[in-house]
Amino acid sequence: MAVSNQRTLKLDEKEIVLNESFIVPDGSCVTFDVAVEGNDAIKMKLSFKPEGASPRVDWQLEADNRLHITFQGWVSSLGTSLKKPARVGQTINGSAIGFMAYHHRIGDTNRVDFHVLLGGNYG
């Protein structure tokens, strides 16, 4: 009997389709593609701007259909995180796409633990 090495990770009812840690110096960005639902893929880009009075997250779709997520004012060496998952869109089949992030900063270097989520509700 064969045993599968695949595992399914979930945050409540949302499937975690990407679970990564990135170390990103100021002025740099990280880009990646995430496979979801068959051949569908999400192209993503993360960047950090220490300027800002309070932590916020903005996102926009770039000309090459890459979702650019910018973390502004996330400067705590103790850590900053989203309070709940953020919904950023949906797949061709209508499943919700979201993300969750935890970040801390040392000097001019950012470390983010980042989840891309598929499905579920974002009330």
ABEGO torsion letter per residue (X at the ends): XBBBABBBBBBEABBBABBBBBBBBBGBBBBBBBBBGEABBBBBBBBBBABEABBBBBBBBBAAGBBBBBBBGBABAAEBBBABBBBAEBBAAGBBBBBBBBBBBBEABBBBBBBBBBEEBAX
